[in-house]
C-alpha cells in the first residue's frame, strides 16, 4: 500500500520511523514550508531518498501533479497544521487517517489537551479517525482512553501517554487499512465539543477561585500557554511545575507563604499550591524561588 506521510516535528518523525520499521511502503512525505531550521521529518525523508513536497505547495498545479505521480493509496496525518485541500484527500484511494489527542467527538480543535485538565476531567484519550472536510469530524478508526492523574500537567500527559500511544496507534491504523479491517464508526455529532485555542487570555489565574480550580488551570496550561498572574511589583509571572495539597492557610489567596529548595508555595482558598518554575515575560523559565518571594501577592492580570 502506497503511503504518503503528512506531518512535522518529532511526532511526524516518530510516525515515519514506526511505519518504516513495520515495512510499510512510504512513497512520499509532505511537511510545512521549510523554515530557518530543517524539520526532522523533512530531514529523515531526504536521508531516505523519499521525495518531499511542502504542504502549501500542493495548491500549485506542478506540485500537485508531482503528488499524483506518487499514486497515493493512504495518507497518514501526523501533526498537520496546514489546510489540506479536498482534491489532495480524494487522490488517495483509501483516503486519510489522522491522530487526535482526545476522545472524539469531545474536544475537537487544537487545544484538545488543555481543556480536559483545566475543566478537572479524570479521563481523556486519543483517536485515530478518517479525515473529511470538517475539523476532527470524520469517522473513528480506533480510540484509547487514559486516566488523567490528579497532579498531571498537559505536558506530562502528552509526552508520557498520548504521544507514544499515538505513534503506535497510527502505525496500527495503517496496518488495519492495509489488511482491509479498519473500522469507520460515525461520530455522534450531538456529543461534540469544540473549545477555542487556549491562549494567554484563558490562562489568567484568579486566586479568588477555589484551590482546585486554580491548580487545574496552572497544570492545564503547562507548558503552553503558561498560566499567568501579576505580582504586586507589577511584573507578569507565568507559573509551571505545580503540585497541590489541601490546607487552610491564613494568608490571603495568592500570597507567597514560603520558598523551599527552589520552589514557592502559594496560599489559595482551600489549599497550598507549590510552583517549581516561574517565568517573566520574554525570559527563560527559572526555579520559582528566584522570582517569587515570601509575602509577595499574586493577582489576576489586569
C-alpha positions as CSV (number, residue, x, y, z in Angstrom):
1,X,0.0,0.0,0.0
2,X,1.5,3.3,-1.1
3,X,1.6,5.7,1.8
4,X,2.2,9.5,2.0
5,X,3.0,10.9,5.4
6,X,1.9,14.4,6.2
7,X,3.4,15.9,9.3
8,X,6.2,17.6,11.0
9,X,8.5,17.8,14.1
10,X,9.3,15.0,16.4
11,X,5.9,13.3,16.2
12,X,5.9,13.3,12.5
13,X,9.4,11.8,12.5
14,X,8.5,9.1,15.0
15,X,5.4,8.1,13.0
16,X,7.6,8.0,9.8
17,X,10.1,5.8,11.6
18,X,7.5,3.5,13.0
19,X,5.9,2.9,9.6
20,X,9.3,2.2,8.1
21,X,10.1,-0.3,10.9
22,X,6.8,-2.0,10.1
23,X,8.0,-2.3,6.4
24,X,5.2,-0.1,5.2
25,X,5.7,1.5,1.8
26,X,6.2,5.2,2.1
27,X,6.3,6.8,-1.3
28,X,6.3,10.5,-0.3
29,X,6.2,13.0,2.5
30,X,4.6,16.4,2.9
31,X,5.8,18.9,5.5
32,X,5.2,22.6,6.1
33,X,7.2,25.1,4.1
34,X,10.8,25.0,5.2
35,X,11.8,27.4,8.0
36,X,15.1,28.6,9.4
37,X,15.8,25.1,10.8
38,X,15.2,21.9,8.9
39,X,12.2,19.9,10.0
40,X,13.1,16.5,11.5
41,X,10.6,14.7,9.2
42,X,11.9,16.5,6.2
43,X,15.5,15.6,7.1
44,X,14.6,11.9,7.6
45,X,12.7,11.6,4.4
46,X,15.5,13.3,2.5
47,X,18.1,11.0,4.0
48,X,15.9,8.0,3.0
49,X,15.7,9.3,-0.6
50,X,11.9,9.7,-0.3
51,X,10.5,12.8,-2.1
52,X,9.1,15.7,-0.1
53,X,6.6,18.4,-1.1
54,X,5.8,21.4,1.1
55,X,2.2,21.1,2.0
56,X,1.2,24.6,0.9
57,X,2.8,23.9,-2.5
58,X,0.2,21.3,-3.2
59,X,-2.1,24.2,-4.1
60,X,0.0,24.7,-7.2
61,X,-0.5,22.7,-10.4
62,X,3.1,21.5,-10.8
63,X,3.4,20.2,-7.2
64,X,0.0,18.6,-7.2
65,X,0.9,16.7,-10.4
66,X,4.1,15.6,-8.8
67,X,2.0,14.3,-5.8
68,X,-0.3,12.5,-8.2
69,X,2.7,10.8,-9.7
70,X,3.3,9.1,-6.3
71,X,-0.1,7.3,-6.8
72,X,-1.0,7.6,-3.1
73,X,-3.3,5.0,-1.6
74,X,-3.3,6.2,2.0
75,X,-2.4,9.5,3.6
76,X,-1.2,9.4,7.2
77,X,-1.6,12.7,9.1
78,X,0.9,13.1,11.9
79,X,0.8,16.6,13.3
80,X,-0.6,18.6,10.4
81,X,-1.2,22.3,10.8
82,X,-1.7,23.3,7.1
83,X,-5.0,23.1,5.4
84,X,-5.0,20.1,3.1
85,X,-7.4,20.5,0.2
86,X,-10.1,18.1,-0.8
87,X,-8.5,17.2,-4.1
88,X,-5.4,16.0,-2.2
89,X,-7.5,13.8,0.0
90,X,-9.5,12.5,-2.9
91,X,-6.4,11.5,-4.8
92,X,-5.6,8.8,-2.2
93,X,-7.7,5.7,-3.0
94,X,-8.1,4.7,0.7
95,X,-8.4,8.3,2.0
96,X,-6.5,9.7,5.0
97,X,-6.2,8.8,8.7
98,X,-5.2,11.3,11.4
99,X,-4.2,11.3,15.1
100,X,-6.1,13.5,17.6
101,X,-5.3,13.7,21.3
102,X,-8.8,13.5,22.7
103,X,-11.8,11.1,22.7
104,X,-13.7,12.4,19.8
105,X,-16.2,13.9,19.4
106,X,-15.2,15.6,22.7
107,X,-12.6,18.4,22.5
108,X,-12.3,18.9,18.8
109,X,-9.8,21.5,17.8
110,X,-6.1,22.4,18.5
111,X,-6.4,22.8,22.3
112,X,-7.8,19.3,23.0
113,X,-5.2,18.5,25.7
114,X,-5.5,21.8,27.6
115,X,-9.2,21.9,28.3
116,X,-9.8,18.4,29.8
117,X,-7.3,19.2,32.5
118,X,-8.5,22.8,33.0
119,X,-12.0,21.5,33.4
120,X,-10.9,18.9,36.0
121,X,-11.7,15.8,33.9
122,X,-10.5,12.5,35.2
123,X,-10.1,10.9,31.8
124,X,-9.1,11.7,28.2
125,X,-7.6,9.7,25.3
126,X,-6.7,9.6,21.7
127,X,-8.5,9.0,18.5
128,X,-7.4,7.8,15.1
129,X,-10.0,9.0,12.6
130,X,-10.7,9.2,8.9
131,X,-10.1,12.7,7.6
132,X,-13.0,14.6,5.9
133,X,-13.6,18.2,5.1
134,X,-14.6,19.1,8.7
135,X,-12.5,19.8,11.7
136,X,-12.0,16.5,13.5
137,X,-15.4,15.3,12.3
138,X,-14.6,12.1,10.3
139,X,-15.4,8.5,11.2
140,X,-13.4,6.9,14.0
141,X,-11.0,4.1,13.3
142,X,-9.8,3.5,16.8
143,X,-9.6,5.1,20.3
144,X,-7.7,4.6,23.6
145,X,-8.7,6.0,26.9
146,X,-6.2,7.3,29.6
147,X,-6.7,8.5,33.2
148,X,-5.5,12.0,34.0
149,X,-3.5,11.7,37.2
150,X,-4.6,14.4,39.8
151,X,-1.2,16.1,39.7
152,X,-0.6,15.7,35.9
153,X,0.2,18.6,33.6
154,X,-0.8,18.9,30.0
155,X,2.9,18.3,29.1
156,X,3.3,15.2,31.1
157,X,0.0,13.8,29.9
158,X,1.1,14.2,26.3
159,X,4.7,13.1,26.4
160,X,4.2,10.2,28.8
161,X,0.9,8.8,27.5
162,X,-0.7,10.4,24.4
163,X,2.4,10.9,22.3
164,X,3.9,7.3,22.4
165,X,0.5,5.7,22.3
166,X,-0.4,7.9,19.3
167,X,2.6,6.9,17.3
168,X,1.8,3.3,17.8
169,X,-1.9,3.8,17.1
170,X,-1.2,5.4,13.8
171,X,1.0,2.5,12.8
172,X,-1.6,0.0,13.9
173,X,-4.2,2.0,11.9
174,X,-2.2,1.8,8.8
175,X,-1.9,-2.0,9.2
176,X,-5.7,-2.3,9.7
177,X,-6.3,-0.3,6.5
178,X,-3.8,-2.4,4.6
179,X,-5.5,-5.6,5.8
180,X,-8.9,-4.3,5.0
181,X,-10.1,-4.4,8.6
182,X,-10.2,-0.7,9.5
183,X,-13.5,0.4,11.1
184,X,-15.4,3.6,10.1
185,X,-17.5,4.4,13.1
186,X,-19.5,7.6,12.7
187,X,-19.1,10.2,15.4
188,X,-22.2,11.2,17.4
189,X,-22.0,14.9,16.5
190,X,-24.6,15.8,19.1
191,X,-22.0,15.0,21.8
192,X,-19.3,17.1,20.1
193,X,-17.5,19.9,21.9
194,X,-15.1,22.4,20.3
195,X,-13.2,24.8,22.5
196,X,-11.2,27.8,21.3
197,X,-7.4,27.7,21.2
198,X,-6.1,28.0,24.7
199,X,-4.4,31.4,24.7
200,X,-3.0,33.8,27.2
201,X,-6.4,35.3,27.8
202,X,-7.7,31.9,29.0
203,X,-4.6,31.3,31.2
204,X,-5.0,34.2,33.7
205,X,-5.2,33.0,37.3
206,X,-7.9,34.2,39.5
207,X,-6.9,33.5,43.1
208,X,-10.4,34.2,44.3
209,X,-11.5,30.9,42.9
210,X,-11.1,27.6,44.8
211,X,-7.7,26.0,45.1
212,X,-8.5,23.0,42.8
213,X,-9.8,25.3,40.1
214,X,-6.6,27.4,40.2
215,X,-4.4,24.3,40.2
216,X,-6.3,22.8,37.3
217,X,-5.7,26.0,35.3
218,X,-2.0,26.0,36.0
219,X,-1.4,22.4,35.1
220,X,-3.7,22.6,32.1
221,X,-1.6,25.5,30.7
222,X,1.7,23.8,31.4
223,X,3.8,24.2,29.2
224,X,1.7,26.2,26.8
225,X,0.5,28.9,27.0
226,X,1.6,29.1,30.7
227,X,-0.8,30.2,33.4
228,X,-0.1,33.8,34.4
229,X,-0.5,36.1,37.4
230,X,0.7,39.7,38.1
231,X,2.8,40.3,41.2
232,X,2.4,43.3,43.5
233,X,5.6,44.5,41.9
234,X,3.7,44.9,38.6
235,X,5.5,42.1,36.8
236,X,3.7,39.3,34.9
237,X,4.7,35.8,36.0
238,X,4.0,32.5,34.3
239,X,3.8,29.5,36.6
240,X,4.9,25.9,35.9
241,X,5.6,22.5,37.5
242,X,2.8,22.8,40.1
243,X,1.7,20.5,42.8
244,X,-1.2,20.8,45.3
245,X,-2.2,19.8,48.8
246,X,-5.4,20.6,50.7
247,X,-4.9,23.1,53.6
248,X,-6.4,26.1,55.2
249,X,-3.7,28.8,55.1
250,X,-4.3,32.0,57.0
251,X,-2.8,34.3,54.4
252,X,-4.8,36.0,51.6
253,X,-5.2,33.9,48.4
254,X,-2.3,34.5,46.0
255,X,0.2,35.2,48.8
256,X,3.7,33.6,48.6
257,X,3.9,31.9,52.0
258,X,7.2,30.0,51.7
259,X,10.1,29.2,49.5
260,X,12.0,26.0,49.8
261,X,14.7,24.3,47.6
262,X,13.9,26.5,44.6
263,X,10.1,26.1,44.9
264,X,7.5,28.7,46.1
265,X,4.3,28.0,48.0
266,X,1.1,30.0,47.2
267,X,-1.8,30.3,49.6
268,X,-5.2,29.5,47.9
269,X,-8.8,29.0,49.0
270,X,-8.7,25.5,50.4
271,X,-5.1,24.6,49.7
272,X,-1.5,25.3,49.0
273,X,-0.1,25.2,45.5
274,X,3.7,24.7,45.1
275,X,5.3,26.1,42.0
276,X,8.5,24.6,40.7
277,X,9.4,27.0,38.0
278,X,8.4,30.6,37.0
279,X,9.0,32.9,34.1
280,X,9.0,36.6,33.4
281,X,7.7,37.8,30.1
282,X,10.3,37.3,27.4
283,X,12.7,35.4,29.7
284,X,13.6,31.8,30.3
285,X,12.0,29.6,33.0
286,X,13.9,29.5,36.3
287,X,13.3,27.9,39.7
288,X,10.3,29.7,41.2
289,X,12.2,30.8,44.3
290,X,14.4,33.0,42.1
291,X,11.4,35.2,41.2
292,X,8.7,34.6,43.8
293,X,9.5,35.9,47.3
294,X,7.7,35.4,50.6
295,X,4.9,37.9,51.2
296,X,4.6,38.7,47.5
297,X,1.0,38.8,46.4
298,X,-0.1,37.5,43.0
299,X,-3.4,38.6,41.4
300,X,-5.2,38.1,38.1
301,X,-3.6,40.2,35.4
302,X,-5.4,43.5,34.6
